Amino acid sequence: MKIQLPSSRPAPAARQGSAIIFILALLSIMLLLVAANTKTVSRVRQEVRLVDQRQTARLAASATNQVTGANSTNQPTP
């Protein structure tokens, strides 16, 4: 008659259950990272758009302040 010693290994069903929990935890962490990155990209895109608008306004204002042709030497003589 053999005596069966209790095994320290969990049953296969218990291992599969813990693997599923582990995979779900990794998946939730990945989804949180994707959501955070999406929000960050959205904010960066908005910031770039704002900088572009300010730059365009600044360049348009400096272009209207230029004096063109005031010191031209190609004016017709009377």
DAFEN-V698781 format. One record per pair of residues at least 12 apart in sequence whose C-alpha atoms are under 10 Angstrom apart, sorted by the first residue. I is the first residue (numbers start at 1). J is the second residue. D is the distance in Angstrom with one decimal. If there is no record, write none. Layout:
i->I j->J d->D
i->I j->J d->D
This chain:
none
